[in-house]
Amino acid sequence: GRPQTLLEDAPAVDCFESVTGRGVSFKLGDLDVAVGSIEWVCQDRSEVAMWADTQRHLASTVVAVRAGSVVIGLAALRDALQPTSQSVIRELQKSSEEVWMCTGDHSDTAAAVAKELGLHPDRVRAESLPAYKAALVAELQSTGKQVIFVGDGVNDAPALTSADVGVAIGAGARVTVDAADVVLVRSDLRDLLTMKQLARATTFCIKRNFLWAVVFNACMLPLAAGVFHSHGMHLPPAAAAAAMAASSITVVSSSLLLRRFQPRPLPEDGADARMPPRTIGKKREQGYLEIRPLTAFSEDSESVLA
């Protein structure tokens, strides 16, 4: 039937609880329901462990649903990597940046994604709660490093706050956007490189303006004050005012050059680049969900939700 009709007949939800890094639980009428990680939801994982491990090695996150004491469903969720993610990571690494991945996903899922991105296993932290992400930021800062943390989830808010620069993805949770110093409007990691390039261009402009102001004032102030009057060198008040105005115009014009800023394109993966779907066995990941009975989960399944 229609979803509205089903919701009208459904019992009220009560005792809703969110467990950070684990999932949610609630009462649906007299029935206790839990949705979250398989380790938290399933009391006995023996029947589903093989299937879950297979999906995690394919970079999927396994979510379980329990009603009462019975596990009624499992889902393998996978976000496809953005076409330019690998190029962005390579660009950051070429710039001698240390790129870390800190995620709440299972270690097998994190390892699979890190392998696709070309990240070193030693720089991957998996199954991380919000406090662990903030602790990683503090650990890196204690070694004298400046940390830029990029995140889009509610669990990233503490780390975004404690990082030197917190960067939120605009499509993420509101609490994440509020905790960040910079918000990327698009969900495109190329904007992270653009942000860094623009920051460098702005810093260079500030230094250039400061140098000009120091050199100009160091040369013109003594002349305007009459220090060289005995040598026949002096600057009339009208000329001094004109020189000061010219200095201000020069600084403003130098700053306006930032309007001509153009981000440097990636050396590969153009704007229309697309990653071809990977082949898993005889199937190709096209973004579908395969529904199978629980009795079949012990078999080798090759389907994920992309």
Secondary structure, 3 states (H helix, E strand, C coil): CCHHHHHHHCCCEEEEEEECCCEEEEEECCEEEEEEEHHHHCCCCCCCHHHHHHHHHCCCEEEEEEECCEEEEEEEECCCCCCCHHHHHHHHHHCCCCCCEECCCCHHHHHHHHHHHCCCHHHEECCCCHHHHHHHHHHHHHCCCCCEEEECCHHHHHHHHHCCEEEEECCCCHHHHHHCCEEECCCCCHHHHHHHHHHHHHHHHHHHHHHHHHHHHHHHHHHHHCCCHHHCCCCCHHHHHHHHHHHHHHHHHHHHHHHHCCCCCCCCCCCCCCCCCCEECCEECCCCCCCCCHHHCCCCCCCCEC
